[in-house]
Amino acid sequence: MEMNAHIGYGELLKTNKSFRKLFIADWISYLGDWFSVIAMFILASNESDGSPLAIAMVLVCRMLGIALTDPFTGMLADRFSRKKLLIVANLSAIVVILFSVNFELLNNLTNLYIFAFLLMFCRAIYDPAHFAYLPNITDENELLTANALSSMSWSAALGFGAALGGFVIAEFGVTTGLLIDSSTFVLAVLLIMTLPEGGPTKDTKKSRNHGVFSDIRNGLQIVINTPQIRRIITAKGLWAVGGGAQVFLLILIGAEAGFSSVAAGVGVLYMARGFGSGSGPIIGRYLWPDKSSWPSLIGPLVGLSGLFYIIISQIEWTMILLPLIFISHGASGANWVFSNTMIQQRSDDSWLGRASGFDSLIMSTTFALSVLFSALILEFEYASLRETIFITGILQITAGILWNIFGLPAENEWIKSQTPN
């Protein structure tokens, strides 16, 4: 594949009106998301006197909102209008937020965890539909660029939203942060309403004649019996064995690193995470435009993510944290976008939503277990915060090595079989 095979970022945004609108809608709604996330972390800390386990359970419940529902919501993206699912997901999030704020429900940990679960259930409707929608509004030479820009949209929103959300909540309170989040979903809906349907195709909709559970089972069988998909859907899970814990541990690092307040500290570190996650795919797209090289990058990128957290565990926590977090999550962001694009290119439109659902199921389950594992270690004082960070880095390096041993050889053989003689 030549360097100029992929369309440029500016050119894609200029020439593809549908993607441009989706990109803006994503960025607006993602920006608001992080106001809610920071708010939930602060509420959990306040209600539990800073218990690591109580804070971690916010992330665990968020990931369970994905893990327990993605096989079902992925199936929805193969049966119903993906555009309408994007709208329904955002409207549902508005209802959840406004209902919780209006009735002052977020005054105990149980309600907070239910709130975290429900918000991510709305996201679980959105993500597979978005994943399957993207190839329907882009050409093949636009897809990698579109995925990189989508990742950048999420990451930039994380960077700005976490930092801004942290300072807004510290200054004006949690309720203000939640209301800002709900308003971003409204703006996103108004933009998405102007988009084309974007699938599924008429042939794909014939699957509605099957039962719901039959469709989910068939999707799982397709993924299991398609090795080139089965292997790649582990890529995000490999990162999440340590990455889930790292996302949680950033909260505790932010609380200890001596920033002006806990909310501001968490916001600044999540800002570095966000900007790194967005920059990694952009750099990766230019360094490795040849898609045949992407599987060989999974192991090194996961290992690189872990290496920089090992360094973080050994140094004094000053502003030097920011570039280290940036680089670590840049590597994970590149891994994320490369794996997404490979799944989209290797899947048929008739089961693309379910492929996304099972991909997300593996990632979110691994993420939740990683968070829970690290929280229990800290809660019962089996290891210090720095030691726990070190362990997560070792887990990622090990995962990267295992991919190179067990996954990469089969990938190389498959790629060779697809290359014309």
N, C-alpha and C positions, 0 to 999 in steps of 0.2 A: 504494500500500500504506500503510495507516495505521500509526501508531507502535505501536499495541497489537496488531498482527497477529501479532507474534512472542511466544511464551510467554516469561515471565521465567526467569532462571537458577534461582532458588530453587524456583519452581513446577515446572519441569521435573525437577529432582532429587527433589522431593517426590512428584510424581505418576507419574513414569515409572520404575518399579522396575528394569526391564531396563537402561535407560540409566544409572541410578545405579550399578548393579553394574559395568557396563562402565567407567564413569568412574573408579571406585575402582581397578579392576584395572589400567587404563591408567596411572594415576598411580603406583601401586606399582612396576610394571615399568619405567616411564620413569625413575623415581627411581634405580633400580639401574643403568640403562644408563649414567648419567653417571659412576658409579664406574669402570666399565670404560673409558669414553672417556678420562677423566683418566689412568687407569693406563697406557693405551696411549701417550698423549702422553709421559708421563714415561719409560716404557721406551724409546721411540724416541729421546728426547733423550739418555738415558744411554748407549745403545748406539752413538750416532753423534757424541758430543761436541757435541751441540746443533745438528747440521746441519739447516738449514731444509728441505732436500729430504727428508731422512729422516723428519722429523716430518710433513711434508705428505703423504708417501706413506701414512701411516695414514688420513688423510681420503680420499685418492684410492682406496685399496683398499676403504674402507667404501662409497664411492659406486659403485664398480664392482660391489660385491656387490648393489646395487640395479639399476644400469643393465643389467647383463648378464643379469639374471634376471626383471625385472619384467614383460616381455611374457608370460613363461611363468607366473609366479605370479598375474598378473592374470587369466589364463585359468582358473587353478585356482579362483578366487573365483566364476567363472561356472558352474563344473561341479560343485563339491563343497560340502558343508556349510561355511558360513563360520565357524560356531562351532567346528567341529572343526579348521579351519585355524588359528584363533587359538590353540587349545590346542597343536596340533602345533608351531607356531612357537615358542611359549614353552618347550615341552619340549626342542626342538632346541637352543635357546640354552643351557639348563641343561647339556645333554650337552657342548656345545662348551666351555663355561667349565670345568666340572669335569674333563673329560679333559685340557685344557691345563694346568690347575693341578696335577693329580695327577701327571702325567708331566713336569712342569717344562719345558714346551716353549717358553715365551716368553723364551728366553735368547739369541735372535738376531733380527735384523731380518726375515729371510725368514719365520720362523715367526710373528712378530708380525703381519706383513702378511696371512698366510693366516688367522690368527685374526680380524683385523679384517674380512676379506672374509666369512668364515663367519658371524660374528655378524650382519652386515648382510644376508646371505642369509636368515637366520631372520627378520629384520625385513621383508624383501621378501615373505615369505610372509604375514606379519601385516598389513602396511599395506593392500594391495588388498582383503583380506577384511574388514578393519575399515571401510574406505571404503565398500564395497558393503553391509556389514551395517547401518551406521548408518541409512540410509533405511528399512530394514525394521523397525526398532524405534521409529521416531519418526514423528509426523505431519508434514505439510508445514509447519505453522506452528511446529513444534518444531525443524526441521532446521538453520536458521541458528544458533539458540541452542545446539543440540547440537554443531555444528561449532566454535562459539566456545568452549564449555566443554571440548571435546576438545583444542583448541589450548591452552587455559589449563592443562589437565592436563599436557600435554607441557612447556609452558613453565615452569610452577611446579616440575615435577620437575627440569627443567634448572637452574632457579635454585637450588633447595635441593640437588639432587643434585650439581651441579658444585661449589658452595661446600663442602658437607659432604664430598663425595668428595675434594676437594683437601686439606682439613685431615686427614681420616682417613688418606689415603695418606701424607701428609707425616709423620704421627705413628706409624702402625702398619704401613705398607708396602703394596705393590701386591697381594700375595696376599689380604690382608684385604679390600681393595676389591673384588676379583673374587668372593670368596665371598659378600660382601654382595649383589652383583648377582645371583648365582645364586639366592639365597634369595628375592629379590623376584619372580623368575619363578615360583617355586613357589607363592607366595601368589596371584599373578595367575591361575594355572591353576585353583586351587581356586575362585576367584570366577567365572571364565568357565564352568566346568562347570555352574553353576546357571542359566545364561542360556538363553533359547529358541533354536531353530535359526537363525532370522533369514535364511532364504534360502540358496541360490537357490530360486525357485519351481519347481513341477513342470514347467511349460512350459520354463523355462530349462534344467532338467536334461536335457531332450531333446537338448541340444547335445552330450551325451556320445557320441552316435552318430557324431559327426564326429571326425576325427583331431585330435591335439593341434595340429599345425602348421597344419592347416586352420582351427581355431578362432582361433589367433593371427592368421593372415592375414585372416580374415573380420573380426576385431575392428579390425585396422589399416585395412581398407577402409572400415568403418563410420565410424571417426574421421575419416579423410581426406575422406570424402564427406558429412560432417556439419559444415558450416562453423562453426556456433555452438559446437561442441565443439572443432574444430580450432584455432580462434582462442584459446579460453580456456586450453587446455592449455599455451600458451606463457607464461602469466602468471608461474609460479614460475621458469621458465627465464630470463625477463627479469631477475628479481632475481638469479638465480644467476650471471649473467655477472660480476658483481663480488662478490656475496654469498658465493659459495664461498670465494674468496680471503680475504674479510674474516673468516669463521669461523676460517680457518687463522691469519691474521695476529693475531687476538686472543691466540693462544698466545704469539707473539713479543712482543706488547705487554705481556702479563702478565709475561713474563720480564724485561723492561727497565724496568717501571714502578716498581720499588722496593718491592714488597710483601715480606712476610716470607720467602716462598720461592716458587719457580717454581710448585709445585702450588697453593699458596694464591692466588697472583696470577692464574693461569689460572682457578681456581675462582671468584674474585670477579668477574672480567670476564664469564665465562660465566653467572654468576648474573644480572648486569645484562641480558645478552642474553635469558635465559630469561624474566625478569619482563617485559621489554619485549614479547617475542613473545606473551606471554599477555594483556597489558593492551591491546595494539593492537586485537585483534578485539572485545574487550568495549566499548571506546570506539567503534570503528567501527560496531558493531551499533546503538548508540544514535544516532550522528550520521547514519547513512545506512541507515535501515530499508527504503527503497524499492529493490528489487532491480534496477530499471531503471537506477539510478545507478551500480551496481557496476562495469560495464565502464569508465566514464569515470574511475574512481579508480585503475585499474591503473597507468597511466603516472605520475601524480603520486606514488603511494605508492612505486613503484620509485625514482623520482627523489629523493624525500625520504630514502630509505634511503641513497642515495649521497651526498647533500648533507652529512649529519651525519658520514660518514666522511671527507669532505674537511676538515671542521672539525677532526676528530680528528687529521688529518695535520699540522695547522698549530699546535696548542697544546701547552703543556707537559703531560706525562702525570702528572696527579695524580688525586685522587678525582673531579674534574670529568668524567673519562672515563665514569663510571657513568651519569649521566643522558643523555649523548650516545649511548652504546651502547643504552640503554633506548629512546630515541625512535626511533633508526634501525631497530631490530629490532621495535619496535611497529608501524611502517609496513609492514615486510615480513610481520609476523604477520597484519595486517588483509588484505593482499593475498592471503595464503595461504588464509585462511578464506573470503573472498568468492569466490575462484576455485574452491575445493573445492565450495562450496554450489551455484554455478552449474553445475558439471559434474554433480553429483548430480541436480539438478532437471531438467537438459536431457537426461539419459541414460535409456535403458530398462534395467530390471533385468537383462535378458538379456545385456547387454554392459557393465554398469557396472564390473565388476571389470577388464575389459580397458581401459576408458577410464582408470581409475585407474592401471593399469600403464603405459600410454603417457605419461600425464601425468608420472608419476614418472620414467620413462625420460628424458624431455627434461630435467627438473630435475636429476637425478643426473648425467647426462652433462655438462651444462653446468657443474654444480658441480665435478665432478672436473677438468675442463679448466681452470676458473678457478683452482683450488688449484694445479694443476701449473704453470700459466703463472706465477703469482706466486712459487712456490717456485724455479723456474728463474731468474727475474729476480734473486732474492736470492742463490741459491747461486753464480751466476756474476758477482754484483756489478754487474749492469747498472743497478741503481737501489738507492737506500737503502730502508729499511723505510718511512719516512715518504712517500717518493716513490711507492712501490708502493701504499700505502694511498690516496694521492691518485688514482692511476690507476684503482683499482677504483671509486671514487666517480664519476669521469667516465664510466666505462663504464656504470654504472647510470643516470645522468642521460640519457645517449645512448639507452639501451634504452627508457627511459620516453618520450622524445620520439618514437622510432620507432614505439612502440605507438600513440601519439596520431595519427600520420600514416597508418599503414598498417592498424592493427587497429580502432581506434575508429569510423571512419566506417561500416565494414561492420556492426559491432555495433549502432550506432544505427539503421541501416536494418532490421536483423533485428528489433530490439526494437519498432520502429514497426510492422512487419508483424504482430507478435503482439498488438498493442494493438487491442481492439475499437473500431470506429468509433463 
